[in-house]
Amino acid sequence: MTSKKVVLLLSGGFDSGLAGYLLQEVGYEIIPLHLSNIDFAGEESIEKSIQLSKKFGWDKFYVIDIADALQSFVDNCKHSYYFVLMKRFMLQIAGEIVKIEDAEYIGTGESLGQVSSQTLANISVIEQAASFRVLKPLITFDKDKIVSMTRVIETFDISSGPEICDLLGPKHPIINATLEYVLNEEKKIQELNIVSNSLENLRIIDLTK
């Protein structure tokens, strides 16, 4: 029987929470994964993500502090590629949780053109880092529609506030990334083993207690 279990990259913001809700509405089992940057964002994004998970009835919550990995992109790679590198890394981490959970999919809140870095070229390069199929239920939604829907499902208040991805990113992100260039940037930090090192920070929180 085909698994309908999805590891959802849950930031605590408007997009990913709505994505999880929509996937659950069509029958997918959601496993929320929050990748935190406590050094810059504190515990707020974790708390928002936990609140969203409890609201939707998700029992298990994965959280990983990725502050060191994000800083490695800033210190070693071309800054305009930060968002592309970060999102590829997040898909790689999510893929490891997919294996742990015996799931089949990764879920994200990405949407075309919502922010300058979410272009078709960038999304194509980002998705090639995934070892599992990526589900993007918001891909054609604009920001107004997303925010409006969070009011309907009553997650707007929970999701308000800054997200970690905004804090270290460039003012002018690349909008036409190529896979060849991105792979060369990733070689600069290959020896840092950011995926395996980040997984050492893995925590699993039982939300039924």
N, C-alpha and C positions, 0 to 999 in steps of 0.2 A: 504494500500500500504506500502510495506517495505521501511523504511528509508534508504537512502544511505548517510547519514550525518556522518562524522567521526571527532572526536576531535583528532587532531594531536599534539602529544608532540613534539614541535618544539624548538630545542636548538639553532638553528642558524648555526650549523655545517653541514658537508657534508651529513651525513646520513639522518637526519630527513627531511631536505629540499627535497632531492631526493625521499624519501618515500612519501611525500605529493604530489610531482609532478606525481609519478607513479600511486598513488591512484586516483588523479584527472583525469589522462588520461583514466582510465577505468570507469569513470562516478561517482565517489564519490564527494560529496560536502565537502570541507575541512573547519574545524573550528580550526585555529591554537591556541595552548595554550603554552605560554612560561613561564617556571618556572625559575625565576631568583635568583641569589645570588649577590645582589648589593654590599654587604659588601666586597666580594672578587673579583668580576669580573666587577664591575662598570656597566655602561649602555651599554657597547659594545655588549654583547650578545643579549640584547633587540633590539638594532638598527639593528643588522644583521638579526634577526628574522623578524622584521618589513619590512626590504628591501626584504627578500625572499617572504613574504606574498604579498607585493605589486606587485612584479614581476609576481607572479602566479595569481593575480587578486582576492585574498581573501579579503573580505570586512571588516570582524570583527576580532579583535585580542585580545585574553585574555592574561593577564600577571599577575603573582602572585609572590611576593617576598617570597622565602622559606628559607632565610638565617637562621632564628632561628631554623627551623626544621632540617636542615642539621647539624647545630652545635650541636643539641641535640643527633644526632647519634654519633658524634665524642666524646662528653662528657660522654655518658652513655652506649654505646654499644661496643661490640668487633669490633676493627677497621677493621679487615680483612673482615667483613661482610658489610662494609659501602655501597658498590655499590648495593648489593642485597637489603638492607634496603631502600636505596634511591629510587631505581627503583620501589619497591613495593609501597612506599609512593606516587610516581609520578602517578602510575596507579590509586591509590585511589583518588587522587585529580582530575585526568582526568575523573574518573567516575562521580564525582559531576558535572563537566561541561557537560558531556553527558546528565545528567538529566535536567540541566538548558536549554540545547539546544534541548531537545527532539530528541537526536541523537540515534544511535544504536551501534556505534563502537568506539574504541580507535585505533589510528594509531601510530606506533613507527618506528624508523629506526634501530632496532636491527638486527644483523646478527650473525650467528653462528661462533664462533672462531675468530672474528675480533680483539677482545681484550681478555686478559686472563680471565676476569670476565664473558664473554658472552659464557659460556659453556651450553650444553643442560641441565645439572642438575640445574644450576643457573636460566636459563630462565624459566624452569618448575616451580621452586619455586616462582619466581617473578610473573609469570602470574596468579598464584593462588590468588593474591591479587586483581585482577581485577573483577569487578562486571559486566563487559560487554566484549564482544568478542574483542580480540586484533588482529589487522591486521598488518602483518610484511612483507611488499613487498620486503625487502632486505635480508630476512633470509638466503639465500644461497649465497649472494654476498660476495666477498672478498674486501679488502680495495682498491686494485688497480682498480677493476672494478667500485667501487663506485666513486672514485675520477675521473676516466676517464669519467664517465657519467655526473658528475657535470660540466665538461668542455664542453660537448656536449650541455647541457641545459643552459649553461652560468651562473652557480651559483658558480663556483669555487672561484672567487675573493671575492664574498660576504661572503662565508662560511669559508674562511681561518682564522686561529687564534685559541686561546685556548677556550675550552668550560668549563662551570662551574663545570661539573662533575669531571674534572681532578684535581681540586685544593685542595680538602680536602681528596681525596681518599688515600688508602694505597698503598704502593709499591708492596705488595704481597697480592692481594685480594684472598679470598676464591674461589675455582673453583668447589667445590662439595658440595654446600650448601644443607642442609636438611630442610624441612619445620618445623619439630619439633624444631630444634635449632633456626631458624629464629623467630618463634613465641615466644619463650622464650626471645629472645633479644628484641622483640617489647614490651613485657610486662614491660620492664624496663622504657619505656617512655610512657606507656599507659595513665598515669595521666596528661601528658603534652598536650593531645588533639591536636596533631600537625596538623591534617587535618583541623579541624574546625577553629583553630587559623590562619592557613595559608590562608584559604578562606576569612578571614577578610581583607586580603591585596589585594583582587581581583580588578583588573582594566580592563575595556573593552575600547579598542581604536577603533574608527571608522576610517577605512583606506580609506574611500571614500572622506574624506574632504581634 
